[in-house]
Amino acid sequence: MDENVRRTDVSGLPDVLRLAGEVHGTKEPQILERNGQDIAVLSPVAPPSRPAKRAKGARARAHPNDWLLNLIGIADDSEPPDGPTDVSSNKHHYLAEAYYSKSHPPSEQ
């Protein structure tokens, strides 16, 4: 609840206690009026929130980048493992091409 809201003890006011009990029970706010004019809103107070419980079997993350572990194994299985798009098996080939193109720029004629 907001700390800036003024608090009023209503222990000695049975009509207010009855209304507050009704709002608390129904969990729905009520508008208080006088001579057809809205003067206040009486609303239920939310219970203090508790920290969320982890599901059974959930483990604490040891490292902030652990979510990356979920990416393992999501590659497309339709290509053979040694195909031209398999970066892991062709990494040396790709690196050699990159180094060669840096050290041997195309000659302009």
N, C-alpha and C positions, 0 to 999 in steps of 0.2 A: 504494500500500500504506500502511497505517496507520503513522504515524511512532512510535506508542507501543509497537509490537510489538518484543520483544527479538529480535535477530538472532544466529544461531549459524552459524559456519563449519563446514560438513560435508565439506570437501575431503578429510579423512583418514578418513572413515567410509564405506567402500565399500557396505555394506548400505543405508545411508540414501541414498547417491547413486543406487543402483539403484532404490530405491522412488521417489525424487524424479523420476528420469528416466522411470519408468513413468507417474507422475501427469502429468508435463509432456506426454508423448506422447499419452496418452488424453484429456487435458483433463477427467478425472473424479477427484473426491477419493477418498481411501481412509481408512478408520478403522483406526488402529493399536490393537491389543489385546494384553493380557498376561494369561495364565491366564483367558481368557474375559471379561475386564473391558476395556471401551473406555477407552483412556487419552489418545488424541490423534486429531486429524484432519489429514491431509496433503492440502492442496488446491492446485490449480494457481494461479499468479499470472497475472492478466489482463495482457496486453501494454499498454504505455502508450497511451492513446487519442490519436489524431491529430485535428486539427480536420477537420470534414467538408468535403469538396470540393464546390464549387458545380457544378451542372450546366452543361454548355456552353450558352452563350447567356444564362445568368442574369446580370442586372446588379445591381450594388450599389444599394441604395435610397438616394436622396439625401435623403429626408425621411421621418421616422417615419410620416407619414400617407399615404405613397404607396400603401398598400393600398387606399385609397379610390378610386383610379383604376380598379380592377377593377369598380367599380359602374357605370361609365359604360356606357350602352346596354342595361341589363337591364330596362328598362321594358317593359310589356306592349304589344305592337304591335297588339293587337286593336282598340283605340280609335283613332279618327282623331286626328291630332296637334293639332287645335284643338278637341277635345271638352271638355265641362265638367269633366272630371277632369284635364285637362292644366294643371298648376299654372303652368308656365313661360309659357304663353300667356295665362293669366288672372290673373297676379300683381297687375297694377294694379287689376283689378276687386276682388280679394280685399282688397287694402290699403285701397282706397277704402271698402269696406263696413265694415272694422274701424275706420277713423278716424271714419266717420260715426256708427257706433254708440257710440263713446266720447264724441263731442261732442254727440250728440242722444240722450240716454237715453230709453227709452220712458216716456211720461207715464202716471201712475197716475190713474185716475178713480174 
